[in-house]
Amino acid sequence: MIYSKILQRKIPVSVERLKDRINGAYQYTYVVKDGTMTVGHVDLRDTPKGVYVMFMENEAPNYYSHFEKYADLITVSHCKSRGMDTFEIAAEAGLNSHVQHYKCGKRYFNDKINEYIKNLINSNPGKKDFDTKFLGNVKMFMPKELIEKYVNLLKSTPITKCV
């Protein structure tokens, strides 16, 4: 389930998995639909230790919120479906998404960027949009604690019922 801004409640969604092989590596696109329209998609590439999130997008931001959390659940579910008990999830933040990823629990491999983003958030309480495109594309990861949170949620609730 995903939160509908229009209906002001959670609504059911379906998740379709598309698989492709590019340059010897498997790449997956998970398409999230609400029955009438595409809510968003998540593009993943398998790595030996887990998965790399190539891209995620809420295709209907005026209708749906919290898509990044749903995309994170899909990513964790993908690793679990590969039979992995321990895994790593990495990605890059770009444009002005750095603060949003940080707020959702991701962390950057560069501690100076983590500190900068944390200070930016703390010095601007209540602000929602931050201009961080000057940081460029920055590699980030999902901490083990956040992965465990999603694993536990998936144990009790199917992916289509989460978030």
C-alpha positions in Angstrom: 0.0 0.0 0.0 1.1 3.5 -0.7 -0.2 6.8 0.6 -2.4 8.7 -1.7 -2.3 12.5 -1.2 -5.7 12.9 -3.1 -7.6 10.2 -1.1 -5.6 10.9 2.1 -5.3 7.2 2.9 -3.2 4.2 1.8 -4.3 2.4 -1.3 -3.2 -1.0 -2.7 -0.6 -1.3 -5.4 0.9 -4.0 -7.5 4.6 -4.5 -8.3 5.7 -5.8 -11.6 9.3 -7.0 -12.1 11.1 -6.7 -15.4 14.5 -8.4 -15.9 17.2 -7.7 -18.4 20.9 -8.6 -18.9 23.2 -5.7 -19.8 26.9 -6.1 -20.1 26.8 -9.5 -18.3 25.0 -8.1 -15.2 21.3 -8.5 -14.4 19.3 -5.4 -14.3 15.8 -5.2 -12.9 13.0 -2.6 -13.2 10.2 -2.8 -10.6 7.1 -0.9 -11.8 4.6 0.1 -9.1 1.0 0.6 -10.2 -2.2 1.5 -8.5 -4.5 -0.2 -11.0 -5.0 2.8 -13.3 -1.6 4.5 -13.5 2.1 3.9 -12.8 3.0 5.2 -9.4 6.8 4.9 -9.9 9.7 2.6 -10.7 12.9 1.3 -9.2 15.9 0.3 -11.4 18.4 -2.1 -9.8 21.6 -3.9 -10.8 22.8 -7.0 -8.9 26.2 -6.8 -7.4 28.1 -9.7 -5.8 27.4 -8.3 -2.3 23.9 -7.0 -2.9 22.4 -4.4 -5.2 23.0 -1.0 -6.7 20.0 1.3 -7.0 20.5 2.9 -10.4 17.4 5.0 -10.3 14.1 5.5 -8.5 11.3 7.8 -9.4 7.9 8.7 -8.1 6.1 9.2 -11.4 3.1 10.8 -9.7 4.4 13.0 -7.0 1.2 15.1 -6.9 -0.8 12.0 -6.1 1.5 9.8 -4.0 4.0 10.4 -1.2 6.6 8.2 0.6 7.6 6.5 -2.6 11.3 6.4 -1.6 10.4 4.3 1.4 8.4 1.9 -0.8 11.3 1.8 -3.2 13.6 0.9 -0.3 11.3 -2.0 0.6 11.4 -3.2 -3.0 15.2 -3.1 -2.9 15.4 -5.1 0.3 12.8 -7.5 -0.9 14.9 -8.0 -4.1 18.0 -8.9 -2.1 16.0 -11.3 0.0 14.5 -13.0 -3.1 18.1 -13.7 -4.2 18.5 -15.7 -1.0 20.8 -13.2 0.6 20.7 -12.9 4.4 23.4 -10.2 4.6 23.7 -7.7 1.8 24.7 -4.2 0.9 22.6 -1.6 -0.9 24.4 1.3 -2.6 23.3 4.2 -4.9 24.1 7.7 -5.8 22.3 10.9 -4.9 22.2 13.7 -7.4 20.5 17.0 -8.3 18.8 18.1 -5.1 18.0 14.7 -3.6 20.9 14.6 -1.1 18.8 15.9 1.9 15.8 13.7 1.1 17.9 10.5 0.9 19.6 11.5 4.2 16.2 12.1 5.9 15.1 8.6 4.7 18.1 7.1 6.5 20.7 6.7 3.7 24.3 7.8 4.5 27.1 8.9 2.3 30.4 7.2 2.2 32.1 10.6 2.6 31.6 11.6 6.3 32.1 15.3 5.5 29.0 15.2 3.3 27.0 13.5 6.0 28.1 16.2 8.4 27.3 19.0 5.9 23.8 17.6 5.2 23.1 17.0 8.9 24.1 20.6 9.7 22.0 21.9 6.8 18.9 20.2 8.1 19.5 21.3 11.7 20.1 24.9 10.8 16.9 25.1 8.6 14.2 23.3 10.7 11.0 22.9 8.8 12.5 23.6 5.4 11.6 21.0 2.7 13.6 22.0 -0.4 17.4 22.3 -0.3 19.7 23.4 -3.2 22.4 20.8 -3.1 23.0 20.2 -6.7 26.5 21.7 -6.4 27.5 18.5 -4.5 27.0 16.5 -7.7 26.5 12.7 -7.7 27.5 11.4 -4.3 27.8 7.7 -3.5 25.6 6.5 -0.6 24.5 3.4 1.2 21.7 2.0 3.2 22.9 1.4 6.8 22.5 -2.1 8.2 20.0 -0.9 10.8 17.7 0.4 8.1 18.0 -2.8 6.1 17.1 -4.8 9.2 14.0 -2.5 9.8 12.8 -3.3 6.3 13.6 -7.0 6.6 11.5 -7.2 9.7 8.6 -5.3 8.1 8.7 -7.7 5.1 8.6 -10.7 7.4 5.2 -9.7 8.7 3.7 -7.9 5.7 3.8 -8.7 1.9 5.5 -6.0 -0.2 2.1 -4.9 -1.8 0.7 -4.2 1.7 3.7 -2.2 3.0 4.1 1.5 3.6 
